[in-house]
Amino acid sequence: MDRRGFVTAGMTAGLAGVSGAGGALGSLLAGVPGWGPGKTLPDGTIRLSSNENPLGLSPRARQAVIDAIPVANRYPSDAAREVEAALARQLGTTPDHVILGAGSTEVLQMAVQAYQSPHAPMVVAEPTFEDVPRYQRPFAYDMVAVPLLPDMSHDLGRMREVAEKDRRPSVVYVCNPNNPTGTVTPSAELNEWIADAPETTMFLVDEAYFEYVDDPRYTSALPLVDAHPNVIVVRTFSKIFGMAGLRLGYGVAHPGTIGRLRDFISSNNANVLASHAALASLGDQDLVARSVAVNDAAKQIAHATLDELSLEYLPTQTNFIMHRIHGDLGSYIGRMRDAGIRVGRPFPPMLGWNRVSFGLPEEMERWAETLRGFRERSWM
Ligand SMILES: Cc1ncc(COP(=O)(O)O)c(C=O)c1O
């Protein structure tokens, strides 16, 4: 069964006959012993703020972490090399195309340090994931933020004009799908630019959420890296694999480009427990489909709730959704916190919107009830 087939079947099984959403989760995870949710905090607060995976580590990854504790006194290089080899096998490439990071954010940081300079401005979308602009800030090099188009895709035409102005080198960050909007930029448009671009235009393509995408206009930029040393694809174990707290991500690029990134890596950055969890996760063939199924169940609750309350939302291809709030964003976030729910931070200039991450179905039901309560009080 393909991924969508699994998801549809999973959701039907999960949501049919549901009296409470916990039933939905139970059905979605039937046959996966030991998979306990990990998101609701001990004080009962629900975290729907950081695009984490509410399922937590998969049972196999949990076991792998426990089994690796006896070697946690050793430096992690052997385990890290194994992860690079496993990724290379899975991606159909070689280990010298792969670099690990303490989260994908470290790969983004290496790329900024390796390629941005006083002569190579950064070009990003607005709004987009803030780490890349943040990493360039101490250098005070030029950065140009190009607003997203009305359909919330990257304005690649404008970004290109800025990036290639006066034939200067530049670093272009394309977060696809984009955080915080959850929307995709059609890959054909990006690929076309990459095919024509001078090698001095470095593309940093962030695919942190690619496993969640089912939009047919989207394909990964991975196949481009061999022919285009100016393309770095960045991915993570934090999202679909539920490993955000363990910190492991990776970049894929031409070996020469990986070599340049390595000049900026911190030694032994991929820790031994994360590496073993990653190996177990990569070896678990159904893991992605199970995560997607739970995410889709949450998405369905979010869509139904926002439709019921006539709150506009963006078409998400990720594990979060951006929706209108009608009112002051700071007050909204504070009231949600008072209700025991952490939702996303402000993302200027979208200050009439809130990003909510998908939790477990029962957590989404609590969010939905809270929103209904806000509406009754005319808070939104
Ligand atoms: C688009 C994007 N890229 C990168 C990251 C960094 O994730 P990590 O460092 O956990 O891999 C995030 C985290 O939310 C993200 O949304």
The ligand as a Tripos MOL2 file, in Angstrom:
@<TRIPOS>MOLECULE
LIG
   16    16     1     0     0
SMALL
NO_CHARGES

@<TRIPOS>ATOM
      1 C1         12.0580   24.2760    8.8690 C.3       1 LIG1
      2 C2         12.8760   23.8330   10.0170 C.ar      1 LIG1
      3 N1         14.1690   23.5710    9.8180 N.ar      1 LIG1
      4 C3         14.9580   23.1650   10.8070 C.ar      1 LIG1
      5 C4         14.4580   23.0080   12.0730 C.ar      1 LIG1
      6 C5         15.4050   22.6090   13.1620 C.3       1 LIG1
      7 O1         15.1100   21.3680   13.6410 O.3       1 LIG1
      8 P1         16.1830   20.4510   14.3410 P.3       1 LIG1
      9 O2         17.3710   21.2520   14.6540 O.co2     1 LIG1
     10 O3         15.4970   19.9320   15.5430 O.co2     1 LIG1
     11 O4         16.4890   19.3780   13.3440 O.co2     1 LIG1
     12 C6         13.1140   23.2650   12.3480 C.ar      1 LIG1
     13 C7         12.5730   23.1170   13.6970 C.2       1 LIG1
     14 O5         11.4550   23.3980   14.0010 O.2       1 LIG1
     15 C8         12.3070   23.6950   11.2830 C.ar      1 LIG1
     16 O6         11.0190   23.9770   11.4410 O.3       1 LIG1
@<TRIPOS>BOND
     1     1     2 1
     2     2     3 ar
     3     2    15 ar
     4     3     4 ar
     5     4     5 ar
     6     5     6 1
     7     5    12 ar
     8     6     7 1
     9     7     8 1
    10     8     9 2
    11     8    10 1
    12     8    11 1
    13    12    13 1
    14    12    15 ar
    15    13    14 2
    16    15    16 1
@<TRIPOS>SUBSTRUCTURE
     1 LIG1         1 GROUP 0 **** ****
